Structures are given as structure tokens and as C-alpha cells.
């Protein structure tokens, strides 16, 4: 088996583990009970040590799980976009995540503030979800072999930067834009990048 296959397998397993932890936490939260990492470990069948690799404390875990309740799966987002031309497909994903951030802005800001207090220097696993990146990879998959590897990877990264709570905060707090101006500015930026890449094809 190639190293690429092994890495893909490990990545998929990590995503499944992370998803199981979040889904279990959501179920516990919906029961209205207070909980800790040990409760999540017992309910999920995943060791507390493993959970700690993904979520270093119960506040981060509960905050992300709470937001996850309102967030569509990558597969659901893909189903909505799969018939669209590629530029419209990516812009739809951006609009979805920017609307999600704006509609749940206080909760996202609270989550981000909790996350930013963490020391992530020694963490083996990401403390944060990667649904934006996963959605973009799924949407761009049919074009992956048509794009230069560097262009493909840079497009995933730049598109991720231009959506979600971090970009919304920069637009509103730094550039002093209102919600609609923020969305339009971010869409303008991503559209120009996409047109530059795909009009060359």
C-alpha cells in the first residue's frame, strides 16, 4: 500500500473519530444535561485520552458541537451544488458558510475566543473542524487532475480564508463593513480568483 493511501486512510479515520465525538456531544447537549469529557467518553466508546487529542477541554467541545447542530454536512452541501458550474458552485459554498457565520455570529465569536485561548503548539490533531475545506475539496474534485497541484492547493486555502467567521470578523471589525458589504466584498474577491483560474482552462 502506498504512503498516500495510508495517509488518506488515517485522515478518513481521524475525521470519523472527530465526527463521532461531535455527534455524541450533540446528543448529550440536546438532553439538557451538564457534561464533561468523561461523560462523552463513556457515551461514545472513545477513550478520554483520544477525545483530548481533538478537544482539549469540554468548553471547546460543547461550543463546536453546539454550532455543529446548525451546520449542514459536506455531503448535503455538495448535493446542493453538484449541478452548478464550478465558479457558481464555489461561490455557493462561500455564501453558505458566510451566512452561517452571520446568522450565528455571537456563538461563533464565543467559540473562536475559547479556541484562541488554547495552546495548540503541541496538539497532534486540529482543534477545529475543517468543513469548509472538506466542502471545497468535494466540489473541486472533478477538476483536481486538470489543475496544477500548487494551484489546486492554493485555491483550497484562499477560498477557505474568504469564508467563515474569521473573514467576517476581519471585514466587520477591521474594515468596518456591515453584513451585506462584508458578504459582497468576500464574494467579489473569490469570484475574481476563480475567474482567473478557470477562464484559462
ChimeraX attribute file (.defattr): number of C-alpha atoms within 10 A of each C-alpha:
attribute: neighborCount
match mode: 1-to-1
recipient: residues
	/A:1	5
	/A:2	7
	/A:3	8
	/A:4	9
	/A:5	10
	/A:6	11
	/A:7	11
	/A:8	12
	/A:9	12
	/A:10	12
	/A:11	12
	/A:12	12
	/A:13	12
	/A:14	14
	/A:15	14
	/A:16	12
	/A:17	17
	/A:18	21
	/A:19	14
	/A:20	15
	/A:21	24
	/A:22	23
	/A:23	17
	/A:24	18
	/A:25	27
	/A:26	21
	/A:27	14
	/A:28	18
	/A:29	15
	/A:30	10
	/A:31	9
	/A:32	8
	/A:33	7
	/A:34	8
	/A:35	14
	/A:36	13
	/A:37	22
	/A:38	15
	/A:39	15
	/A:40	24
	/A:41	19
	/A:42	12
	/A:43	14
	/A:44	18
	/A:45	12
	/A:46	15
	/A:47	13
	/A:48	16
	/A:49	13
	/A:50	15
	/A:51	22
	/A:52	17
	/A:53	16
	/A:54	21
	/A:55	25
	/A:56	19
	/A:57	16
	/A:58	17
	/A:59	16
	/A:60	21
	/A:61	25
	/A:62	21
	/A:63	19
	/A:64	24
	/A:65	22
	/A:66	19
	/A:67	16
	/A:68	16
	/A:69	13
	/A:70	11
	/A:71	16
	/A:72	14
	/A:73	12
	/A:74	19
	/A:75	13
	/A:76	11
	/A:77	19
	/A:78	18
	/A:79	10
	/A:80	12
	/A:81	18
	/A:82	13
	/A:83	10
	/A:84	12
	/A:85	9
	/A:86	18
	/A:87	18
	/A:88	14
	/A:89	20
	/A:90	22
	/A:91	19
	/A:92	18
	/A:93	23
	/A:94	25
	/A:95	18
	/A:96	17
	/A:97	20
	/A:98	25
	/A:99	18
	/A:100	19
	/A:101	23
	/A:102	19
	/A:103	12
	/A:104	14
	/A:105	17
	/A:106	11
	/A:107	16
	/A:108	21
	/A:109	15
	/A:110	14
	/A:111	20
	/A:112	17
	/A:113	12
	/A:114	14
	/A:115	21
	/A:116	10
	/A:117	8
	/A:118	13
	/A:119	9
	/A:120	13
	/A:121	6
	/A:122	7
	/A:123	14
	/A:124	9
	/A:125	14
	/A:126	12
	/A:127	19
	/A:128	15
	/A:129	14
	/A:130	12
	/A:131	16
	/A:132	20
	/A:133	16
	/A:134	16
	/A:135	22
	/A:136	22
	/A:137	18
	/A:138	15
	/A:139	23
	/A:140	20
	/A:141	12
	/A:142	10
	/A:143	13
	/A:144	15
	/A:145	10
	/A:146	10
	/A:147	15
	/A:148	11
	/A:149	11
	/A:150	9
	/A:151	12
	/A:152	18
	/A:153	13
	/A:154	12
	/A:155	20
	/A:156	18
	/A:157	14
	/A:158	13
	/A:159	23
	/A:160	23
	/A:161	17
	/A:162	21
	/A:163	25
	/A:164	21
	/A:165	21
	/A:166	16
	/A:167	18
	/A:168	24
	/A:169	18
	/A:170	13
	/A:171	19
	/A:172	14
	/A:173	11
	/A:174	9
	/A:175	11
	/A:176	12
	/A:177	16
	/A:178	12
	/A:179	14
	/A:180	9
	/A:181	13
	/A:182	21
	/A:183	21
	/A:184	11
	/A:185	14
	/A:186	21
	/A:187	21
	/A:188	13
	/A:189	13
	/A:190	22
	/A:191	17
	/A:192	11
	/A:193	15
	/A:194	17
	/A:195	13
	/A:196	11
	/A:197	15
	/A:198	12
	/A:199	8
	/A:200	6
	/A:201	8
